[in-house]
Amino acid sequence: MSGHGAPAPDPSPAAGHGLPDDPAAAPAAGHGLPSDSAAAPAAGHGLPSDSAAPGRLSPATFALPVEKMRAGYYSDAYFTFTREVLEADDHHPRVLVQVFQREHSVLGGMDEALAILTTCSGLRRPGGGWEDGWDRLEVHALRDGDEIAPWETVLTIEGDYLLFAHLETLYLGVLARRTLISRNVRAVVRAARGKPILYFPARFDHWQVQTGDGWAAHVAGAIGVSTDAQASWWGGRGMGTVPHSLIAASGGDTVAAARRFADRLADEVNVTVLVDFENDCVRTALEVADALGDRLWAVRIDTSSTMVDRSLWHEMGTFTPTGVVPELVWKVRRALDSAGHSRVRIVASGGFDAEKIDAFERAGVPVDAYGVGSSLLLGVNDFTADVVRVDGRPCGKVGRQERPNPRLDRVEWPTT
């Protein structure tokens, strides 16, 4: 179709430009572009630990600033004031708190929230020591990665309110942040219809959110993350491609950069090379494939949304040509196949979200994996906690009645 519109699938490429079934072709553990076998979290989504409840991450995983959390340093002041009033009156109401949100979403941050409750609930003794409160609470919760409905109760905490009044800001904030990430990742995973999603937002946010966000992406179905911190909670490693910076440091020569990268790392990673540095993805992809041969696993197209790739300059007029567009991907795919490089995969990144991925998949565009960045950080997914029962009697804000949920599991684990 001479590049006009979204070309129909070309039967010429070899079958299966997706991730390989052959174990020898699969990426090394934790590096490069991961294989399908790396997509699922370990059984139960947890790291083995004697201190973890079955199927949950150990509280020790999160390296919480426990003393500051116990002191209320990160809590909204009205919660620490509430604790102070209850302590002054020696008042110990037994309450049921339930937590919910208002979206069709994917739960994230629950294990982290439970770790906060486990290690930070309790009372300060007159002498300054800490009296743990976890064993006096009854907690029920859903699990990270669970799909959740609007108004569905995801967590209940029952016990002496004085033990955990100061923690609401913390566990709600964790749930809100991580659930947003999990919801957004699950949306692009579904749009990709089984093709790998590579989680690339690290550079768009504060470094301290990486560990928890990486886990939230992982349980939602992202197959790879870009930093070791993001992969740390399941014992993985960050993956990456030959970047523009190395190409620039090699005098703007993509082939030279790719050779240097492959010479050093081909035995450890699946070599994937960005091919848009000179805004000529077809030519550069062919040059890299010719130079690296079997050491090249994939090329990555990351053309800026303000640029038109050189291969499309003479075909504009019937489609929007800027950025990574179907016509560009097809040109790279057909050029690689014609030159005998049908085994080389294509990773597309730059401006992708669930809507754009869905459009590519509906059009049959031959992308093998998608790198998704800042769009995964957008939106809100707020949580609310309400006291709905006090000393065995219904007692809550008007409109907030108790909502039992049979899906909740009792959470029982040690405090260490």
C-alpha positions as CSV (number, residue, x, y, z in Angstrom):
1,M,0.0,0.0,0.0
2,S,3.1,2.2,-0.4
3,G,3.0,3.3,3.2
4,H,-0.5,4.9,3.0
5,G,-2.7,4.0,5.9
6,A,-2.0,1.0,8.1
7,P,-0.6,-1.7,5.8
8,A,-2.2,-5.1,6.0
9,P,-0.1,-7.8,7.6
10,D,2.7,-9.0,5.3
11,P,2.9,-12.8,5.0
12,S,6.6,-12.6,4.1
13,P,8.0,-12.3,7.7
14,A,8.9,-15.5,9.3
15,A,6.2,-16.8,11.7
16,G,6.6,-15.7,15.3
17,H,8.4,-12.4,15.6
18,G,7.3,-12.5,19.2
19,L,9.4,-13.7,22.1
20,P,11.1,-17.1,21.4
21,D,9.9,-20.5,22.6
22,D,13.5,-21.8,22.2
23,P,15.1,-21.5,25.7
24,A,18.4,-20.8,24.0
25,A,17.0,-17.7,22.4
26,A,15.4,-16.4,25.7
27,P,17.0,-13.6,27.5
28,A,19.4,-14.1,30.3
29,A,17.8,-13.9,33.7
30,G,17.1,-10.4,34.7
31,H,18.8,-8.7,31.7
32,G,17.8,-7.6,28.2
33,L,14.2,-8.2,27.2
34,P,12.8,-10.9,29.4
35,S,11.1,-14.0,28.1
36,D,7.5,-15.0,28.8
37,S,8.7,-17.2,31.6
38,A,9.8,-14.1,33.4
39,A,6.4,-12.5,33.2
40,A,4.7,-14.1,36.1
41,P,5.8,-13.3,39.7
42,A,7.0,-16.2,41.7
43,A,4.3,-18.4,43.2
44,G,2.2,-16.4,45.6
45,H,3.8,-13.1,44.5
46,G,6.1,-13.3,47.5
47,L,9.7,-13.6,48.4
48,P,10.5,-16.7,50.5
49,S,10.8,-15.7,54.1
50,D,9.9,-17.2,57.5
51,S,8.5,-13.8,58.5
52,A,6.1,-13.6,55.6
53,A,2.5,-14.7,55.5
54,P,1.9,-17.3,52.8
55,G,1.8,-15.5,49.5
56,R,2.8,-12.1,50.8
57,L,6.0,-10.1,50.9
58,S,7.8,-10.0,54.2
59,P,7.6,-6.8,56.1
60,A,11.4,-6.7,56.1
61,T,11.3,-6.3,52.3
62,F,10.2,-2.7,52.5
63,A,13.0,-1.2,54.7
64,L,10.5,1.1,56.4
65,P,11.6,4.0,58.5
66,V,9.8,2.4,61.4
67,E,10.7,4.8,64.2
68,K,9.6,7.8,62.2
69,M,6.3,6.1,61.2
70,R,5.6,5.2,64.8
71,A,6.2,8.8,65.9
72,G,3.8,10.1,63.3
73,Y,6.4,12.0,61.3
74,Y,4.8,11.1,57.9
75,S,1.2,11.2,59.2
76,D,-1.4,13.9,58.8
77,A,-1.3,15.9,62.0
78,Y,-5.0,15.3,62.8
79,F,-4.3,11.6,63.2
80,T,-1.4,12.2,65.6
81,F,-3.6,14.7,67.5
82,T,-6.3,12.0,67.7
83,R,-3.9,9.5,69.2
84,E,-2.8,12.2,71.7
85,V,-6.4,12.8,72.8
86,L,-7.1,9.1,73.2
87,E,-3.9,8.6,75.1
88,A,-4.7,11.5,77.4
89,D,-8.1,10.1,78.2
90,D,-6.9,6.5,78.4
91,H,-9.7,5.8,75.9
92,H,-9.4,2.6,73.9
93,P,-12.4,2.2,71.6
94,R,-12.4,-1.1,69.7
95,V,-13.2,-0.1,66.1
96,L,-13.6,-1.6,62.7
97,V,-11.9,0.4,59.9
98,Q,-12.6,-0.5,56.3
99,V,-10.8,0.7,53.2
100,F,-12.1,1.1,49.7
101,Q,-11.6,3.1,46.4
102,R,-13.9,4.2,43.6
103,E,-12.5,2.7,40.4
104,H,-12.4,-0.6,38.5
105,S,-8.8,-1.1,39.3
106,V,-5.9,-3.5,40.1
107,L,-4.8,-3.6,43.7
108,G,-1.2,-2.6,44.5
109,G,0.6,-1.7,47.7
110,M,-1.3,-4.1,50.0
111,D,1.7,-6.0,51.2
112,E,3.5,-2.7,51.9
113,A,0.4,-1.3,53.7
114,L,0.3,-4.5,55.8
115,A,4.0,-4.1,56.6
116,I,3.3,-0.6,58.0
117,L,0.6,-2.0,60.2
118,T,2.7,-4.9,61.3
119,T,5.7,-3.0,62.3
120,C,4.3,0.4,63.3
121,S,1.1,-0.3,65.2
122,G,1.3,-0.1,68.9
123,L,1.9,2.3,71.8
124,R,4.8,4.3,73.3
125,R,5.4,3.2,76.9
126,P,5.9,5.8,79.6
127,G,9.6,4.9,79.7
128,G,10.0,5.5,75.9
129,G,10.0,1.9,74.7
130,W,7.6,0.7,72.1
131,E,4.8,-1.8,72.8
132,D,3.9,-3.7,69.6
133,G,0.2,-3.7,68.7
134,W,0.0,-6.0,65.7
135,D,-0.9,-9.1,67.7
136,R,-3.9,-7.3,69.1
137,L,-5.4,-6.4,65.7
138,E,-7.5,-8.5,63.4
139,V,-6.7,-7.6,59.8
140,H,-8.3,-9.0,56.6
141,A,-7.1,-8.0,53.1
142,L,-7.1,-8.6,49.4
143,R,-3.8,-9.3,47.6
144,D,-1.5,-7.3,45.3
145,G,-2.6,-7.9,41.7
146,D,-6.3,-8.5,42.6
147,E,-8.8,-6.8,40.4
148,I,-11.1,-4.6,42.5
149,A,-14.4,-2.9,42.0
150,P,-15.6,0.5,43.0
151,W,-16.6,0.6,46.7
152,E,-15.3,-2.9,47.3
153,T,-13.7,-3.3,50.7
154,V,-10.0,-4.2,50.2
155,L,-8.8,-4.0,53.8
156,T,-10.3,-4.1,57.3
157,I,-8.6,-3.4,60.5
158,E,-10.3,-4.3,63.8
159,G,-8.9,-3.5,67.3
160,D,-8.0,-0.8,69.7
161,Y,-8.0,2.4,67.7
162,L,-5.2,3.8,69.8
163,L,-2.8,1.2,68.3
164,F,-3.1,2.3,64.7
165,A,-4.9,5.7,64.5
166,H,-1.6,7.3,63.5
167,L,-1.1,5.1,60.4
168,E,-4.0,5.9,58.1
169,T,-2.1,8.5,56.0
170,L,0.6,5.9,55.4
171,Y,-1.3,2.9,54.4
172,L,-3.8,4.9,52.2
173,G,-1.0,6.7,50.4
174,V,0.8,3.5,49.7
175,L,-2.3,1.8,48.3
176,A,-3.2,4.9,46.2
177,R,0.2,5.1,44.5
178,R,0.9,1.5,43.9
179,T,-2.7,0.7,42.7
180,L,-2.5,3.6,40.2
181,I,0.7,1.9,38.7
182,S,-0.9,-1.6,38.7
183,R,-4.1,-0.3,37.1
184,N,-2.2,1.5,34.3
185,V,0.1,-1.4,33.7
186,R,-2.7,-3.9,33.5
187,A,-4.4,-1.7,30.9
188,V,-1.4,-1.7,28.6
189,V,-0.8,-5.4,29.2
190,R,-4.3,-6.2,28.0
191,A,-4.0,-3.8,25.1
192,A,-0.8,-5.6,24.0
193,R,-2.7,-9.0,23.8
194,G,0.1,-11.1,25.2
195,K,3.1,-9.2,23.9
196,P,5.6,-8.0,26.5
197,I,5.3,-4.7,28.2
198,L,8.5,-3.1,29.4
199,Y,8.1,-0.7,32.3
200,F,10.1,2.5,31.5
201,P,8.9,5.4,33.7
202,A,12.0,5.6,36.1
203,R,13.3,8.8,34.6
204,F,9.9,10.5,34.9
205,D,9.6,10.3,38.7
206,H,11.5,10.5,42.0
207,W,14.0,7.7,42.5
208,Q,12.6,6.7,45.8
209,V,9.4,5.4,44.3
210,Q,11.2,2.8,42.1
211,T,11.1,-0.2,44.4
212,G,7.4,-0.2,45.1
213,D,6.4,0.9,41.7
214,G,8.4,-1.8,40.1
215,W,6.7,-4.4,42.2
216,A,3.3,-2.9,41.4
217,A,4.1,-3.1,37.7
218,H,5.4,-6.7,38.0
219,V,2.3,-8.1,39.7
220,A,0.1,-6.3,37.1
221,G,1.9,-8.1,34.2
222,A,4.9,-6.0,33.1
223,I,7.6,-8.4,31.8
224,G,10.6,-6.2,32.4
225,V,11.7,-3.1,34.4
226,S,14.6,-0.7,33.7
227,T,16.3,-0.5,37.1
228,D,17.7,-3.0,39.6
229,A,15.7,-1.1,42.3
230,Q,12.4,-1.7,40.5
231,A,13.2,-5.5,40.3
232,S,14.6,-5.9,43.8
233,W,11.5,-7.1,45.6
234,W,11.4,-10.3,43.5
235,G,15.2,-10.7,43.1
236,G,15.4,-9.6,39.5
237,R,17.5,-7.1,37.6
238,G,16.9,-4.1,35.4
239,M,17.0,-4.5,31.7
240,G,18.0,-2.1,29.0
241,T,18.9,-1.4,25.4
242,V,21.8,0.3,23.7
243,P,20.9,4.0,24.5
244,H,21.2,7.2,22.6
245,S,23.9,8.4,25.0
246,L,26.2,5.5,24.2
247,I,25.6,6.2,20.5
248,A,26.5,9.9,21.0
249,A,29.6,8.9,23.0
250,S,30.6,6.8,20.0
251,G,30.6,9.8,17.7
252,G,27.0,9.3,16.7
253,D,27.8,5.9,15.1
254,T,25.0,3.5,16.1
255,V,26.9,0.5,14.7
256,A,30.0,1.3,16.6
257,A,28.0,1.7,19.8
258,A,26.2,-1.5,19.2
259,R,29.4,-3.4,18.6
260,R,31.0,-2.1,21.8
261,F,27.8,-3.0,23.7
262,A,27.6,-6.5,22.3
263,D,31.4,-7.1,22.8
264,R,31.0,-6.4,26.5
265,L,27.4,-7.6,27.3
266,A,26.1,-10.0,24.6
267,D,26.8,-13.0,26.9
268,E,24.7,-11.4,29.7
269,V,21.8,-9.6,27.9
270,N,19.7,-9.8,24.8
271,V,21.2,-7.0,22.7
272,T,18.6,-4.5,21.7
273,V,19.6,-1.3,19.8
274,L,17.9,2.0,19.5
275,V,17.9,2.8,15.7
276,D,16.4,6.3,15.5
277,F,19.5,8.3,16.4
278,E,20.0,9.6,12.9
279,N,16.2,9.6,12.2
280,D,16.7,6.8,9.6
281,C,15.4,3.7,11.3
282,V,15.3,1.5,8.2
283,R,18.9,2.1,7.2
284,T,20.2,2.0,10.8
285,A,18.3,-1.2,11.6
286,L,19.8,-2.9,8.5
287,E,23.4,-1.7,9.3
288,V,23.1,-2.9,12.9
289,A,21.7,-6.2,11.9
290,D,24.4,-6.8,9.3
291,A,27.1,-5.8,11.8
292,L,26.0,-7.8,14.8
293,G,24.5,-10.9,13.1
294,D,23.2,-13.4,15.6
295,R,24.2,-11.2,18.5
296,L,21.4,-8.8,17.8
297,W,18.2,-9.7,19.5
298,A,16.0,-6.7,18.6
299,V,16.0,-3.1,17.3
300,R,14.0,-0.5,19.2
301,I,12.2,2.3,17.4
302,D,11.8,5.5,19.5
303,T,11.3,8.3,17.0
304,S,10.3,11.6,18.7
305,S,6.7,12.7,18.3
306,T,8.0,15.9,16.6
307,M,10.0,14.0,14.0
308,V,9.2,12.2,10.7
309,D,11.6,9.3,10.0
310,R,13.5,9.7,6.8
311,S,12.0,6.6,5.3
312,L,8.5,8.3,5.3
313,W,9.5,11.6,3.8
314,H,8.2,10.8,0.4
315,E,5.0,9.1,1.5
316,M,3.3,11.7,3.6
317,G,-0.1,13.1,2.9
318,T,-2.6,10.4,3.9
319,F,-1.5,9.6,7.5
320,T,0.1,11.4,10.4
321,P,3.8,10.6,10.0
322,T,5.3,11.9,13.2
323,G,6.8,9.6,15.9
324,V,6.5,5.9,16.0
325,V,3.7,5.1,13.5
326,P,2.6,1.8,11.9
327,E,4.0,2.7,8.5
328,L,7.5,3.1,10.0
329,V,7.3,-0.2,11.9
330,W,6.2,-2.0,8.7
331,K,9.1,-0.5,6.8
332,V,11.6,-1.7,9.3
333,R,10.1,-5.1,9.5
334,R,10.0,-5.7,5.7
335,A,13.5,-4.3,5.3
336,L,14.9,-6.7,7.9
337,D,13.0,-9.7,6.5
338,S,14.2,-8.9,2.9
339,A,17.8,-8.7,4.1
340,G,17.6,-12.1,5.9
341,H,17.1,-10.8,9.4
342,S,13.6,-12.1,10.1
343,R,14.8,-13.3,13.6
344,V,15.4,-9.7,14.7
345,R,12.6,-8.4,16.8
346,I,11.1,-4.9,17.0
347,V,10.5,-3.0,20.2
348,A,8.4,0.1,19.9
349,S,8.5,2.9,22.5
350,G,7.8,6.7,22.7
351,G,4.4,8.0,23.5
352,F,2.7,4.6,24.0
353,D,-0.3,4.2,26.2
354,A,-3.1,1.6,26.3
355,E,-5.0,3.4,23.5
356,K,-2.1,3.6,21.1
357,I,-1.0,0.0,21.8
358,D,-4.6,-1.2,21.2
359,A,-4.6,0.7,17.9
360,F,-1.4,-1.0,16.8
361,E,-2.6,-4.4,17.7
362,R,-5.9,-4.0,16.0
363,A,-4.0,-3.0,12.8
364,G,-1.7,-6.0,13.1
365,V,1.4,-3.8,13.3
366,P,4.5,-6.2,13.7
367,V,5.7,-5.0,17.0
368,D,7.1,-7.7,19.3
369,A,7.3,-5.7,22.6
370,Y,6.3,-2.3,23.8
371,G,8.3,0.1,26.0
372,V,5.9,2.3,28.0
373,G,7.0,5.2,30.2
374,S,5.3,8.3,31.6
375,S,1.8,7.4,30.7
376,L,1.9,4.7,33.4
377,L,2.2,7.4,36.0
378,L,-0.8,9.4,35.0
379,G,-4.2,9.5,36.8
380,V,-5.4,9.1,40.3
381,N,-6.6,6.1,42.3
382,D,-7.5,7.4,45.8
383,F,-8.4,5.3,48.8
384,T,-10.6,6.1,51.7
385,A,-10.7,4.6,55.2
386,D,-13.7,4.8,57.5
387,V,-14.5,3.7,61.0
388,V,-17.8,1.9,60.6
389,R,-18.1,0.1,63.9
390,V,-17.2,1.1,67.4
391,D,-17.3,-1.3,70.4
392,G,-19.5,-3.8,68.5
393,R,-22.1,-1.2,67.3
394,P,-22.4,0.4,63.8
395,C,-20.9,3.9,64.0
396,G,-19.7,5.7,60.9
397,K,-20.1,8.8,58.8
398,V,-23.4,9.0,57.1
399,G,-23.3,7.1,53.8
400,R,-20.4,4.9,55.0
401,Q,-21.9,1.7,56.2
402,E,-20.0,-1.6,56.8
403,R,-19.5,-3.5,53.5
404,P,-18.3,-7.1,54.3
405,N,-16.3,-8.7,51.5
406,P,-15.9,-12.5,51.4
407,R,-12.8,-12.2,49.2
408,L,-10.7,-10.9,52.1
409,D,-8.1,-13.1,53.7
410,R,-7.1,-13.0,57.3
411,V,-3.6,-11.7,57.6
412,E,-1.5,-13.4,60.3
413,W,2.3,-13.1,60.5
414,P,4.9,-12.3,63.1
415,T,6.0,-8.8,63.9
416,T,9.7,-9.5,62.9
